[in-house]
Amino acid sequence: MKLATLHDGSRDGQLAVVSRDLKTAHMADAIAPTLQAALDDWAFIAPQLDSLYAQLNRGEARRAFDFEPQRCMAPLPRACQWVEASAYLHQVELERRARDAGMPAQLPMRLSDGLSDEPLLRQGAGDDFLGPHDDIVLAHEEWDIDFGAGLAAIVDDVPMGATPDEAHGRIRLLMLANAVTLRKLVPAELEQGCGFLQSAPATGFSPVAVTPDELGEHWRSGKVHLPLRATWNGHLVGQPDAGVDMAFNFPQLIAHLCRSRRARAGSIVGSGPVSNRDTTKGKAPPGYASIAEQRSRETIADGAPATPYLRFGDGIRIEMLDEAGKTVFGAIEQAVRKA
């Protein structure tokens, strides 16, 4: 099942069911007005949405219309909780090596295989997300604007102390994310000991959120096993496989979040930027899903970074294609604009 939220002038938009090929859609207002309303009563609402989805894919939905991603808000325009992880520890390792900092002592790990005892999670702002075609509006490009192409899971209610297996059964939807970071603001905030705030502006999400079963064999072991394509000003800069080098899968991330508290329906957990170790001998390199990763590689290799951060007017496209070359979530297409 694929779901989207369409602009209607309200903060939460209107829920729509979208066909598998992302060509047509149907309003779900007779079933649930918003995605949050559907998540709040998922056991009752989801079968009705799925029935409409089947009708839409058969061409039998009576009020179907052409799906336009430009009309989409984020699938959940605001959420009770947004948490982002650093599930791809290779990027963390690169950044620390570039700073000659080493890995933190509280993360015992075998860098050869990227394993660690506990995931890194940070609380983000869930009150205002960007739609897939919303501009990234900021005051200063001197803040070192970085994109962060990753995935995110939307969960149902998850009890405190849930195991990864229990958390796996609470994942309702998956989507793409562009978690923007203002890199120049990060060091001062970390020095204060309170983590990211000003350095983490609004996150953008894909046009549709999909149920895990839509991914078929590409959803296994709590990971999405497909390449994530990142394009910057029309140039493909990264195509890392999201199922490779993910040190912690989504069930593990969610279980860790719920170690000391419960998560409510509509909470979103992000993977952080996808990152692969470059072991593709004879194949195209995976590239990067955040500029910071590329700059870290350049610093390690040459002593200084060469790739600039985003400038006003730059465009970012993030998309995931299946083996047939068809888009799964639709594309995030955002331009950076001065406030």
QUIBELUR-V981370 format. One record per run of one state. SS is the DSSP state (alpha for helix, beta for strand, coil for the rest). FROM is the first residue (numbers start at 1). TO is the last residue. If there is no record, write none. Layout:
SS:FROM:TO ; SS:FROM:TO
//
This chain:
coil:1:1 ; beta:2:6 ; coil:7:13 ; beta:14:18 ; coil:19:23 ; beta:24:27 ; coil:28:34 ; alpha:35:40 ; coil:41:41 ; alpha:42:58 ; coil:59:64 ; beta:65:66 ; coil:67:68 ; alpha:69:71 ; beta:72:72 ; coil:73:81 ; beta:82:85 ; coil:86:88 ; alpha:89:98 ; coil:99:108 ; beta:109:110 ; coil:111:114 ; beta:115:116 ; coil:117:120 ; beta:121:124 ; coil:125:129 ; beta:130:130 ; coil:131:135 ; beta:136:138 ; coil:139:140 ; alpha:141:143 ; coil:144:144 ; beta:145:146 ; coil:147:147 ; beta:148:155 ; coil:156:157 ; beta:158:158 ; coil:159:163 ; alpha:164:168 ; coil:169:170 ; beta:171:178 ; coil:179:180 ; beta:181:182 ; alpha:183:192 ; coil:193:203 ; beta:204:205 ; coil:206:208 ; beta:209:210 ; coil:211:211 ; alpha:212:218 ; beta:219:220 ; coil:221:222 ; beta:223:224 ; coil:225:226 ; beta:227:232 ; coil:233:234 ; beta:235:238 ; coil:239:240 ; beta:241:241 ; coil:242:249 ; alpha:250:257 ; coil:258:262 ; beta:263:263 ; coil:264:267 ; beta:268:270 ; coil:271:286 ; beta:287:287 ; coil:288:289 ; beta:290:290 ; alpha:291:302 ; coil:303:309 ; beta:310:310 ; coil:311:314 ; beta:315:321 ; coil:322:326 ; beta:327:327 ; coil:328:331 ; beta:332:338 ; coil:339:339
//
